Amino acid sequence: MTSVFYSEEEVIAAVARLDRTRLSRFLRAEVIAPAETEGRAVYRQVDVARMELLCDLCDDFELNDDALGLVMHLVDQLHGTRNDLRALMQALGDEPAEVKSRVQGRLAR
């Protein structure tokens, strides 16, 4: 799988409510962490989605930089927990029926 990278200009064009000032704010607040290739910052598709969310938070809730950092930290934790739960469910799916039944019984308590 190949990664697609966006330059600063491309990411500003891709995110409707993003401008250079707002991008600088997100970078200073450390809620966006671009990759680096050939000595320049580049952005991935996940960064684009994150900036869209950040713009929503700024515009709809008028969050300051500290609040943005806190909200994004919680979003990151939620995504990590979701991935852990998905892996646990996959591992449980590979277990014999007896183990699945025992786990379901414990969860029902």
C-alpha positions as CSV (number, residue, x, y, z in Angstrom):
1,M,0.0,0.0,0.0
2,T,1.5,3.3,-1.0
3,S,1.0,6.5,1.1
4,V,-0.3,9.7,-0.5
5,F,1.4,12.8,0.9
6,Y,0.1,16.4,0.6
7,S,2.1,19.5,0.6
8,E,1.1,22.5,2.7
9,E,-0.6,24.1,-0.4
10,E,-2.4,20.9,-1.3
11,V,-3.7,20.4,2.3
12,I,-5.0,24.0,2.5
13,A,-6.8,23.5,-0.9
14,A,-8.2,20.1,0.3
15,V,-9.7,21.5,3.6
16,A,-12.2,24.2,2.8
17,R,-12.0,26.1,6.1
18,L,-8.2,25.8,6.5
19,D,-5.9,28.7,5.7
20,R,-2.2,29.2,6.4
21,T,-2.9,31.0,9.7
22,R,-5.1,28.2,11.0
23,L,-2.7,25.5,9.9
24,S,0.1,27.4,11.8
25,R,-2.2,27.5,14.9
26,F,-2.7,23.7,14.7
27,L,1.0,23.1,14.4
28,R,1.8,25.4,17.3
29,A,-0.8,23.6,19.4
30,E,0.7,20.3,18.4
31,V,-2.6,18.8,17.4
32,I,-1.2,18.1,13.9
33,A,2.1,16.3,13.4
34,P,3.1,16.3,9.8
35,A,5.6,13.7,8.5
36,E,8.8,14.9,6.9
37,T,10.2,13.9,3.5
38,E,13.1,15.4,1.8
39,G,13.3,18.1,4.4
40,R,9.8,19.4,4.1
41,A,6.6,18.8,6.0
42,V,4.0,16.6,4.3
43,Y,0.6,15.6,5.4
44,R,-1.2,12.2,5.1
45,Q,-4.9,11.6,4.4
46,V,-5.4,11.1,8.2
47,D,-4.0,14.6,8.8
48,V,-6.5,16.0,6.3
49,A,-9.4,14.3,8.2
50,R,-8.0,15.5,11.5
51,M,-7.8,19.1,10.2
52,E,-11.4,19.0,9.0
53,L,-12.4,17.9,12.5
54,L,-10.2,20.6,14.1
55,C,-11.8,23.3,11.8
56,D,-15.3,22.0,12.9
57,L,-14.2,22.3,16.6
58,C,-12.9,25.8,16.1
59,D,-15.8,27.1,14.2
60,D,-18.7,25.3,16.0
61,F,-17.4,25.3,19.6
62,E,-14.8,28.1,19.5
63,L,-12.2,26.0,21.3
64,N,-8.9,27.5,22.4
65,D,-5.6,25.7,21.8
66,D,-5.6,24.0,25.2
67,A,-9.1,22.7,24.7
68,L,-8.3,21.5,21.1
69,G,-5.4,19.6,22.5
70,L,-7.5,18.0,25.2
71,V,-10.3,17.0,22.8
72,M,-7.9,15.6,20.2
73,H,-6.1,13.6,23.0
74,L,-9.5,12.1,23.9
75,V,-10.3,11.4,20.3
76,D,-6.9,9.6,19.9
77,Q,-7.6,7.6,23.1
78,L,-11.0,6.6,21.8
79,H,-9.5,5.5,18.4
80,G,-6.8,3.4,20.2
81,T,-9.4,1.8,22.5
82,R,-11.6,1.0,19.5
83,N,-8.6,-0.7,17.7
84,D,-7.8,-2.6,20.9
85,L,-11.4,-3.8,21.1
86,R,-11.5,-4.8,17.5
87,A,-8.3,-6.9,18.0
88,L,-9.8,-8.5,21.1
89,M,-13.0,-9.4,19.3
90,Q,-11.0,-10.9,16.4
91,A,-8.9,-12.9,18.9
92,L,-12.0,-14.1,20.7
93,G,-13.5,-15.1,17.4
94,D,-10.6,-17.4,16.8
95,E,-11.3,-19.2,20.1
96,P,-13.3,-22.4,20.6
97,A,-17.0,-22.1,21.2
98,E,-16.5,-23.1,24.9
99,V,-14.2,-20.1,25.5
100,K,-16.6,-17.8,23.6
101,S,-19.5,-19.0,25.7
102,R,-17.6,-18.5,29.0
103,V,-16.6,-15.0,28.0
104,Q,-20.2,-14.1,27.0
105,G,-21.4,-15.4,30.3
106,R,-19.0,-13.2,32.2
107,L,-19.9,-10.1,30.1
108,A,-23.6,-10.7,30.8
109,R,-23.1,-10.4,34.6
